[in-house]
Amino acid sequence: MKDGNLKNLPLVRRPQPNKPSASLRCLMRLLPVLFTLVLLFTVQTRAVEIEPSPSPAGETAAEPEDATFPFNLLQNILGEDDTEGATTTVEIMLLLTVLTLVPSILIMMTSFTRIVIVLSFTRNAMGTQNMPPNQIIIGLALFLTYFSMHGTLTQIYEEAWVPYQQEESEMTLDEFYTAAVEPLREFMFGEIRNQGHAADLGMFLGLAGLNETPPESLDDIPTYVLIPSFITSELKTGLWMGFLIFIPFIVIDMIVASALMSMGMMMLPPAMISMPFKLMIFVLANGWDNVVMNLIRSFG
């Protein structure tokens, strides 16, 4: 066969074996590590308790240290008598459950809801989109929440946590819960009353079927009725304060839009020109201090 004919022949490639994907190769590398961890966990959970050797006569056997509770969490909550048979796994599950509920308690039962709504409205009114970033807004809302709730948190610490942690304390877990939730109930009742949103409390009492026999005092209102009433009250208050913040910024947008139309610049977006003016006026008027001051003062 001539060389010219060889050039016209189609190229034939040998079939190559399929290579495993990157994710499969990563999984194959992690399998030994996962197998080792599972083996260690199985050996630890199946460990057999060794009975202590009998002590010589005349000597008192030392009580063995409880190695299954490195953080003493269950002992503080359930007591030493109720922790027999509990394992470290149960303790970790309890700790993770509490940590999971902490954000919900922080958001729903404190001043965080109103503060973060007002700060978000302020950023949107200035038209700066993501400036300040969400991390700054959430962080400022958290510290303002701690500032506004400092008295309530101090009361919870002094009236519930300190007595419960004392060595000779006879406070049970139910008494600890009652003492800890009472300052929060007072705070939520006070905010509902100060904002004039008692109708929300009556609405949830009706939804719970408790309006037929109205409670004689605030202590008779269940906490599961109080919490959603407080949340709806905070939403109304936060939206109303956000509306009041929006008004001066809308006026600036209208003035800039009218000026551009009078000059015949209808193709130029008014938001592009009004945003620097809004930032300048907001900074010169000490806007952040005024917003934060009025937010803190709104909590009675």
BALOBA-1460 file (C-alpha; in Angstrom, 3 decimals):
// residues 300
<rec num="1" residu="m" x="0.000" y="0.000" z="0.000"/>
<rec num="2" residu="k" x="1.349" y="3.420" z="-0.910"/>
<rec num="3" residu="d" x="2.060" y="6.223" z="1.515"/>
<rec num="4" residu="g" x="-0.633" y="8.422" z="-0.054"/>
<rec num="5" residu="n" x="-3.297" y="5.801" z="0.642"/>
<rec num="6" residu="l" x="-2.172" y="5.418" z="4.226"/>
<rec num="7" residu="k" x="-2.908" y="9.057" z="4.958"/>
<rec num="8" residu="n" x="-6.534" y="8.667" z="3.861"/>
<rec num="9" residu="l" x="-7.243" y="5.762" z="6.219"/>
<rec num="10" residu="p" x="-9.297" y="6.619" z="9.354"/>
<rec num="11" residu="l" x="-7.413" y="6.608" z="12.616"/>
<rec num="12" residu="v" x="-8.224" y="3.661" z="14.857"/>
<rec num="13" residu="r" x="-7.613" y="4.139" z="18.550"/>
<rec num="14" residu="r" x="-7.311" y="1.398" z="21.044"/>
<rec num="15" residu="p" x="-10.114" y="1.324" z="23.615"/>
<rec num="16" residu="q" x="-8.871" y="2.719" z="26.922"/>
<rec num="17" residu="p" x="-10.181" y="1.517" z="30.258"/>
<rec num="18" residu="n" x="-12.659" y="3.842" z="31.958"/>
<rec num="19" residu="k" x="-11.020" y="5.804" z="34.757"/>
<rec num="20" residu="p" x="-12.963" y="6.298" z="37.976"/>
<rec num="21" residu="s" x="-14.371" y="9.738" z="38.538"/>
<rec num="22" residu="a" x="-12.863" y="12.201" z="41.007"/>
<rec num="23" residu="s" x="-15.652" y="11.676" z="43.526"/>
<rec num="24" residu="l" x="-15.226" y="7.900" z="43.363"/>
<rec num="25" residu="r" x="-11.464" y="8.177" z="43.864"/>
<rec num="26" residu="c" x="-12.028" y="10.457" z="46.871"/>
<rec num="27" residu="l" x="-14.521" y="7.968" z="48.334"/>
<rec num="28" residu="m" x="-12.054" y="5.110" z="47.872"/>
<rec num="29" residu="r" x="-9.433" y="7.085" z="49.779"/>
<rec num="30" residu="l" x="-11.850" y="7.879" z="52.617"/>
<rec num="31" residu="l" x="-13.096" y="4.307" z="53.044"/>
<rec num="32" residu="p" x="-10.157" y="3.172" z="55.235"/>
<rec num="33" residu="v" x="-10.570" y="6.214" z="57.474"/>
<rec num="34" residu="l" x="-14.314" y="5.654" z="57.812"/>
<rec num="35" residu="f" x="-13.784" y="1.966" z="58.535"/>
<rec num="36" residu="t" x="-11.271" y="2.812" z="61.278"/>
<rec num="37" residu="l" x="-13.652" y="5.324" z="62.897"/>
<rec num="38" residu="v" x="-16.536" y="2.845" z="62.845"/>
<rec num="39" residu="l" x="-14.311" y="0.167" z="64.362"/>
<rec num="40" residu="l" x="-13.139" y="2.452" z="67.155"/>
<rec num="41" residu="f" x="-16.709" y="3.545" z="67.915"/>
<rec num="42" residu="t" x="-17.906" y="-0.074" z="68.009"/>
<rec num="43" residu="v" x="-15.110" y="-1.123" z="70.325"/>
<rec num="44" residu="q" x="-15.812" y="1.823" z="72.641"/>
<rec num="45" residu="t" x="-19.558" y="1.203" z="72.857"/>
<rec num="46" residu="r" x="-19.106" y="-2.504" z="73.486"/>
<rec num="47" residu="a" x="-16.585" y="-2.054" z="76.270"/>
<rec num="48" residu="v" x="-17.302" y="-4.214" z="79.303"/>
<rec num="49" residu="e" x="-17.261" y="-2.692" z="82.760"/>
<rec num="50" residu="i" x="-14.583" y="-4.231" z="84.969"/>
<rec num="51" residu="e" x="-15.524" y="-4.772" z="88.567"/>
<rec num="52" residu="p" x="-13.072" y="-3.155" z="91.002"/>
<rec num="53" residu="s" x="-10.846" y="-5.517" z="92.891"/>
<rec num="54" residu="p" x="-11.723" y="-6.009" z="96.559"/>
<rec num="55" residu="s" x="-9.843" y="-3.623" z="98.804"/>
<rec num="56" residu="p" x="-7.787" y="-4.910" z="101.699"/>
<rec num="57" residu="a" x="-9.388" y="-5.089" z="105.095"/>
<rec num="58" residu="g" x="-9.505" y="-1.824" z="106.951"/>
<rec num="59" residu="e" x="-9.239" y="0.296" z="103.826"/>
<rec num="60" residu="t" x="-12.143" y="2.119" z="102.283"/>
<rec num="61" residu="a" x="-12.516" y="1.573" z="98.588"/>
<rec num="62" residu="a" x="-12.246" y="4.821" z="96.642"/>
<rec num="63" residu="e" x="-15.253" y="5.646" z="94.550"/>
<rec num="64" residu="p" x="-14.393" y="5.384" z="90.862"/>
<rec num="65" residu="e" x="-14.663" y="8.544" z="88.811"/>
<rec num="66" residu="d" x="-17.504" y="8.662" z="86.339"/>
<rec num="67" residu="a" x="-15.715" y="8.694" z="83.005"/>
<rec num="68" residu="t" x="-18.863" y="8.551" z="80.910"/>
<rec num="69" residu="f" x="-19.763" y="12.189" z="81.615"/>
<rec num="70" residu="p" x="-16.815" y="14.383" z="80.679"/>
<rec num="71" residu="f" x="-18.994" y="17.492" z="80.605"/>
<rec num="72" residu="n" x="-21.323" y="16.535" z="83.513"/>
<rec num="73" residu="l" x="-24.276" y="17.779" z="81.485"/>
<rec num="74" residu="l" x="-26.750" y="15.044" z="82.355"/>
<rec num="75" residu="q" x="-25.698" y="15.082" z="85.982"/>
<rec num="76" residu="n" x="-26.568" y="18.758" z="86.248"/>
<rec num="77" residu="i" x="-29.922" y="18.281" z="84.505"/>
<rec num="78" residu="l" x="-31.136" y="14.908" z="85.747"/>
<rec num="79" residu="g" x="-29.205" y="14.459" z="88.975"/>
<rec num="80" residu="e" x="-26.718" y="11.791" z="89.942"/>
<rec num="81" residu="d" x="-29.359" y="9.153" z="90.685"/>
<rec num="82" residu="d" x="-31.021" y="9.406" z="87.272"/>
<rec num="83" residu="t" x="-27.887" y="9.165" z="85.154"/>
<rec num="84" residu="e" x="-27.276" y="5.440" z="85.594"/>
<rec num="85" residu="g" x="-27.154" y="3.697" z="82.262"/>
<rec num="86" residu="a" x="-26.832" y="6.908" z="80.235"/>
<rec num="87" residu="t" x="-23.994" y="7.066" z="77.746"/>
<rec num="88" residu="t" x="-21.873" y="9.766" z="76.208"/>
<rec num="89" residu="t" x="-23.859" y="9.443" z="72.986"/>
<rec num="90" residu="v" x="-27.078" y="10.423" z="74.750"/>
<rec num="91" residu="e" x="-25.329" y="13.395" z="76.331"/>
<rec num="92" residu="i" x="-24.031" y="14.600" z="72.984"/>
<rec num="93" residu="m" x="-27.497" y="14.237" z="71.451"/>
<rec num="94" residu="l" x="-28.978" y="16.323" z="74.288"/>
<rec num="95" residu="l" x="-26.315" y="18.991" z="73.844"/>
<rec num="96" residu="l" x="-26.862" y="19.167" z="70.077"/>
<rec num="97" residu="t" x="-30.625" y="19.402" z="70.584"/>
<rec num="98" residu="v" x="-30.220" y="22.349" z="72.952"/>
<rec num="99" residu="l" x="-27.822" y="24.066" z="70.557"/>
<rec num="100" residu="t" x="-30.325" y="23.556" z="67.737"/>
<rec num="101" residu="l" x="-33.107" y="25.269" z="69.697"/>
<rec num="102" residu="v" x="-30.973" y="28.230" z="70.818"/>
<rec num="103" residu="p" x="-31.351" y="30.231" z="67.540"/>
<rec num="104" residu="s" x="-35.135" y="29.814" z="67.596"/>
<rec num="105" residu="i" x="-35.327" y="30.955" z="71.223"/>
<rec num="106" residu="l" x="-33.061" y="33.915" z="70.470"/>
<rec num="107" residu="i" x="-35.071" y="35.023" z="67.433"/>
<rec num="108" residu="m" x="-38.600" y="34.385" z="68.659"/>
<rec num="109" residu="m" x="-38.524" y="35.364" z="72.337"/>
<rec num="110" residu="t" x="-36.238" y="38.413" z="72.333"/>
<rec num="111" residu="s" x="-35.968" y="41.807" z="70.644"/>
<rec num="112" residu="f" x="-33.998" y="40.364" z="67.717"/>
<rec num="113" residu="t" x="-36.988" y="40.223" z="65.345"/>
<rec num="114" residu="r" x="-37.804" y="43.931" z="65.514"/>
<rec num="115" residu="i" x="-34.160" y="45.014" z="65.363"/>
<rec num="116" residu="v" x="-33.219" y="42.958" z="62.303"/>
<rec num="117" residu="i" x="-36.365" y="44.065" z="60.421"/>
<rec num="118" residu="v" x="-35.648" y="47.760" z="61.039"/>
<rec num="119" residu="l" x="-31.970" y="47.432" z="60.075"/>
<rec num="120" residu="s" x="-32.889" y="45.586" z="56.870"/>
<rec num="121" residu="f" x="-35.441" y="48.272" z="55.972"/>
<rec num="122" residu="t" x="-32.803" y="50.954" z="56.558"/>
<rec num="123" residu="r" x="-30.383" y="49.277" z="54.171"/>
<rec num="124" residu="n" x="-33.059" y="48.808" z="51.505"/>
<rec num="125" residu="a" x="-34.219" y="52.424" z="51.846"/>
<rec num="126" residu="m" x="-30.703" y="53.692" z="51.140"/>
<rec num="127" residu="g" x="-30.623" y="51.582" z="47.975"/>
<rec num="128" residu="t" x="-27.160" y="50.164" z="48.659"/>
<rec num="129" residu="q" x="-28.286" y="46.564" z="47.975"/>
<rec num="130" residu="n" x="-25.828" y="44.429" z="49.992"/>
<rec num="131" residu="m" x="-24.044" y="47.248" z="51.813"/>
<rec num="132" residu="p" x="-23.715" y="46.749" z="54.761"/>
<rec num="133" residu="p" x="-23.465" y="42.984" z="54.188"/>
<rec num="134" residu="n" x="-25.847" y="40.520" z="55.815"/>
<rec num="135" residu="q" x="-23.153" y="39.470" z="58.287"/>
<rec num="136" residu="i" x="-22.856" y="43.048" z="59.551"/>
<rec num="137" residu="i" x="-26.636" y="43.441" z="59.847"/>
<rec num="138" residu="i" x="-27.031" y="40.150" z="61.751"/>
<rec num="139" residu="g" x="-24.031" y="40.880" z="63.982"/>
<rec num="140" residu="l" x="-25.266" y="44.369" z="64.864"/>
<rec num="141" residu="a" x="-28.751" y="42.973" z="65.536"/>
<rec num="142" residu="l" x="-27.295" y="40.328" z="67.870"/>
<rec num="143" residu="f" x="-25.287" y="42.821" z="69.925"/>
<rec num="144" residu="l" x="-28.223" y="45.245" z="70.094"/>
<rec num="145" residu="t" x="-30.391" y="42.334" z="71.239"/>
<rec num="146" residu="y" x="-27.911" y="41.545" z="73.996"/>
<rec num="147" residu="f" x="-27.821" y="45.235" z="74.972"/>
<rec num="148" residu="s" x="-31.600" y="45.582" z="75.122"/>
<rec num="149" residu="m" x="-32.111" y="42.212" z="76.848"/>
<rec num="150" residu="h" x="-29.282" y="42.583" z="79.364"/>
<rec num="151" residu="g" x="-31.594" y="43.198" z="82.314"/>
<rec num="152" residu="t" x="-33.786" y="40.198" z="81.481"/>
<rec num="153" residu="l" x="-30.796" y="37.910" z="80.926"/>
<rec num="154" residu="t" x="-29.237" y="39.036" z="84.200"/>
<rec num="155" residu="q" x="-32.477" y="38.295" z="86.011"/>
<rec num="156" residu="i" x="-32.605" y="34.793" z="84.485"/>
<rec num="157" residu="y" x="-29.002" y="34.167" z="85.523"/>
<rec num="158" residu="e" x="-29.457" y="35.350" z="89.109"/>
<rec num="159" residu="e" x="-32.900" y="33.868" z="89.807"/>
<rec num="160" residu="a" x="-32.683" y="30.587" z="87.901"/>
<rec num="161" residu="w" x="-29.177" y="29.539" z="86.907"/>
<rec num="162" residu="v" x="-27.228" y="30.474" z="90.042"/>
<rec num="163" residu="p" x="-29.637" y="28.777" z="92.508"/>
<rec num="164" residu="y" x="-29.854" y="25.693" z="90.297"/>
<rec num="165" residu="q" x="-26.046" y="25.283" z="90.090"/>
<rec num="166" residu="q" x="-25.446" y="25.475" z="93.826"/>
<rec num="167" residu="e" x="-24.229" y="22.266" z="95.429"/>
<rec num="168" residu="e" x="-26.913" y="22.195" z="98.128"/>
<rec num="169" residu="s" x="-29.676" y="23.362" z="95.813"/>
<rec num="170" residu="e" x="-33.006" y="21.528" z="96.016"/>
<rec num="171" residu="m" x="-34.392" y="23.186" z="92.865"/>
<rec num="172" residu="t" x="-35.841" y="20.669" z="90.435"/>
<rec num="173" residu="l" x="-35.742" y="20.905" z="86.663"/>
<rec num="174" residu="d" x="-39.363" y="22.078" z="86.511"/>
<rec num="175" residu="e" x="-38.673" y="24.828" z="89.031"/>
<rec num="176" residu="f" x="-35.594" y="25.869" z="87.071"/>
<rec num="177" residu="y" x="-37.652" y="26.110" z="83.865"/>
<rec num="178" residu="t" x="-40.358" y="28.161" z="85.604"/>
<rec num="179" residu="a" x="-37.825" y="30.558" z="87.114"/>
<rec num="180" residu="a" x="-35.976" y="30.949" z="83.801"/>
<rec num="181" residu="v" x="-39.030" y="31.543" z="81.605"/>
<rec num="182" residu="e" x="-40.758" y="34.007" z="83.960"/>
<rec num="183" residu="p" x="-38.520" y="37.021" z="83.070"/>
<rec num="184" residu="l" x="-39.023" y="36.289" z="79.367"/>
<rec num="185" residu="r" x="-42.792" y="36.173" z="79.868"/>
<rec num="186" residu="e" x="-42.697" y="39.529" z="81.639"/>
<rec num="187" residu="f" x="-40.675" y="41.011" z="78.777"/>
<rec num="188" residu="m" x="-43.052" y="39.684" z="76.112"/>
<rec num="189" residu="f" x="-46.174" y="40.777" z="78.004"/>
<rec num="190" residu="g" x="-44.664" y="44.238" z="78.490"/>
<rec num="191" residu="e" x="-43.873" y="44.688" z="74.785"/>
<rec num="192" residu="i" x="-47.336" y="43.550" z="73.700"/>
<rec num="193" residu="r" x="-48.891" y="46.027" z="76.146"/>
<rec num="194" residu="n" x="-46.564" y="48.923" z="75.227"/>
<rec num="195" residu="q" x="-47.158" y="48.519" z="71.486"/>
<rec num="196" residu="g" x="-50.932" y="48.235" z="71.917"/>
<rec num="197" residu="h" x="-51.204" y="44.797" z="70.318"/>
<rec num="198" residu="a" x="-53.335" y="43.073" z="72.959"/>
<rec num="199" residu="a" x="-55.693" y="42.015" z="70.148"/>
<rec num="200" residu="d" x="-53.030" y="39.552" z="68.954"/>
<rec num="201" residu="l" x="-53.058" y="37.899" z="72.357"/>
<rec num="202" residu="g" x="-56.850" y="37.646" z="72.245"/>
<rec num="203" residu="m" x="-56.703" y="36.179" z="68.734"/>
<rec num="204" residu="f" x="-54.380" y="33.353" z="69.761"/>
<rec num="205" residu="l" x="-56.407" y="32.722" z="72.915"/>
<rec num="206" residu="g" x="-59.417" y="32.232" z="70.648"/>
<rec num="207" residu="l" x="-57.479" y="29.937" z="68.303"/>
<rec num="208" residu="a" x="-56.403" y="27.857" z="71.307"/>
<rec num="209" residu="g" x="-60.004" y="27.615" z="72.548"/>
<rec num="210" residu="l" x="-59.298" y="29.521" z="75.753"/>
<rec num="211" residu="n" x="-61.556" y="32.512" z="75.093"/>
<rec num="212" residu="e" x="-64.621" y="30.784" z="76.580"/>
<rec num="213" residu="t" x="-63.033" y="30.902" z="80.036"/>
<rec num="214" residu="p" x="-60.826" y="34.011" z="79.903"/>
<rec num="215" residu="p" x="-57.766" y="33.907" z="82.172"/>
<rec num="216" residu="e" x="-58.012" y="35.876" z="85.386"/>
<rec num="217" residu="s" x="-54.370" y="36.996" z="85.306"/>
<rec num="218" residu="l" x="-51.366" y="36.943" z="83.011"/>
<rec num="219" residu="d" x="-50.003" y="33.905" z="84.828"/>
<rec num="220" residu="d" x="-52.934" y="31.874" z="83.515"/>
<rec num="221" residu="i" x="-51.981" y="32.535" z="79.862"/>
<rec num="222" residu="p" x="-49.914" y="29.607" z="78.526"/>
<rec num="223" residu="t" x="-46.485" y="30.266" z="77.074"/>
<rec num="224" residu="y" x="-47.401" y="28.565" z="73.782"/>
<rec num="225" residu="v" x="-50.079" y="31.250" z="73.326"/>
<rec num="226" residu="l" x="-47.821" y="34.116" z="74.400"/>
<rec num="227" residu="i" x="-44.924" y="33.391" z="72.025"/>
<rec num="228" residu="p" x="-46.822" y="33.641" z="68.676"/>
<rec num="229" residu="s" x="-48.664" y="36.712" z="69.987"/>
<rec num="230" residu="f" x="-45.338" y="38.357" z="70.762"/>
<rec num="231" residu="i" x="-43.929" y="37.447" z="67.332"/>
<rec num="232" residu="t" x="-46.854" y="38.974" z="65.424"/>
<rec num="233" residu="s" x="-46.641" y="42.080" z="67.611"/>
<rec num="234" residu="e" x="-42.933" y="42.445" z="66.824"/>
<rec num="235" residu="l" x="-43.589" y="42.010" z="63.096"/>
<rec num="236" residu="k" x="-46.165" y="44.807" z="63.131"/>
<rec num="237" residu="t" x="-43.909" y="47.128" z="65.094"/>
<rec num="238" residu="g" x="-40.874" y="46.420" z="62.907"/>
<rec num="239" residu="l" x="-42.800" y="46.987" z="59.670"/>
<rec num="240" residu="w" x="-44.265" y="50.258" z="60.977"/>
<rec num="241" residu="m" x="-40.828" y="51.559" z="61.968"/>
<rec num="242" residu="g" x="-39.450" y="50.499" z="58.583"/>
<rec num="243" residu="f" x="-42.225" y="52.461" z="56.844"/>
<rec num="244" residu="l" x="-41.322" y="55.597" z="58.803"/>
<rec num="245" residu="i" x="-37.663" y="55.169" z="57.828"/>
<rec num="246" residu="f" x="-38.570" y="54.811" z="54.148"/>
<rec num="247" residu="i" x="-40.418" y="58.172" z="53.939"/>
<rec num="248" residu="p" x="-37.403" y="60.591" z="53.849"/>
<rec num="249" residu="f" x="-35.564" y="58.402" z="51.341"/>
<rec num="250" residu="i" x="-38.630" y="58.315" z="49.053"/>
<rec num="251" residu="v" x="-38.769" y="62.137" z="49.195"/>
<rec num="252" residu="i" x="-35.130" y="62.325" z="48.057"/>
<rec num="253" residu="d" x="-35.869" y="59.930" z="45.168"/>
<rec num="254" residu="m" x="-38.831" y="62.068" z="44.071"/>
<rec num="255" residu="i" x="-36.796" y="65.287" z="44.171"/>
<rec num="256" residu="v" x="-33.964" y="63.766" z="42.130"/>
<rec num="257" residu="a" x="-36.383" y="62.239" z="39.605"/>
<rec num="258" residu="s" x="-38.183" y="65.602" z="39.159"/>
<rec num="259" residu="a" x="-34.866" y="67.416" z="38.666"/>
<rec num="260" residu="l" x="-33.706" y="64.932" z="36.031"/>
<rec num="261" residu="m" x="-36.999" y="65.159" z="34.138"/>
<rec num="262" residu="s" x="-36.895" y="68.956" z="34.160"/>
<rec num="263" residu="m" x="-33.406" y="68.820" z="32.617"/>
<rec num="264" residu="g" x="-34.547" y="66.328" z="29.988"/>
<rec num="265" residu="m" x="-32.394" y="63.470" z="31.292"/>
<rec num="266" residu="m" x="-35.144" y="60.874" z="31.206"/>
<rec num="267" residu="m" x="-32.798" y="58.076" z="30.113"/>
<rec num="268" residu="l" x="-30.634" y="58.464" z="33.236"/>
<rec num="269" residu="p" x="-31.804" y="56.211" z="36.121"/>
<rec num="270" residu="p" x="-32.799" y="58.394" z="39.103"/>
<rec num="271" residu="a" x="-31.548" y="55.775" z="41.571"/>
<rec num="272" residu="m" x="-27.992" y="56.212" z="40.277"/>
<rec num="273" residu="i" x="-28.041" y="59.909" z="41.171"/>
<rec num="274" residu="s" x="-30.141" y="59.744" z="44.324"/>
<rec num="275" residu="m" x="-28.108" y="57.064" z="46.103"/>
<rec num="276" residu="p" x="-25.031" y="59.288" z="46.759"/>
<rec num="277" residu="f" x="-27.321" y="62.050" z="48.049"/>
<rec num="278" residu="k" x="-29.138" y="59.622" z="50.342"/>
<rec num="279" residu="l" x="-25.849" y="58.323" z="51.728"/>
<rec num="280" residu="m" x="-24.529" y="61.851" z="52.284"/>
<rec num="281" residu="i" x="-27.698" y="63.037" z="54.039"/>
<rec num="282" residu="f" x="-27.913" y="59.852" z="56.125"/>
<rec num="283" residu="v" x="-24.332" y="60.211" z="57.333"/>
<rec num="284" residu="l" x="-24.579" y="63.974" z="57.973"/>
<rec num="285" residu="a" x="-27.818" y="63.458" z="59.934"/>
<rec num="286" residu="n" x="-26.084" y="60.811" z="62.072"/>
<rec num="287" residu="g" x="-28.589" y="58.285" z="60.788"/>
<rec num="288" residu="w" x="-27.191" y="55.087" z="62.306"/>
<rec num="289" residu="d" x="-27.105" y="56.589" z="65.789"/>
<rec num="290" residu="n" x="-30.671" y="57.820" z="65.454"/>
<rec num="291" residu="v" x="-31.927" y="54.461" z="64.191"/>
<rec num="292" residu="v" x="-30.166" y="52.518" z="66.949"/>
<rec num="293" residu="m" x="-31.232" y="54.993" z="69.655"/>
<rec num="294" residu="n" x="-34.897" y="54.849" z="68.638"/>
<rec num="295" residu="l" x="-34.729" y="51.063" z="68.390"/>
<rec num="296" residu="i" x="-33.425" y="50.713" z="71.951"/>
<rec num="297" residu="r" x="-35.922" y="53.274" z="73.259"/>
<rec num="298" residu="s" x="-38.797" y="51.413" z="71.612"/>
<rec num="299" residu="f" x="-38.356" y="48.613" z="74.139"/>
<rec num="300" residu="g" x="-39.991" y="49.573" z="77.380"/>
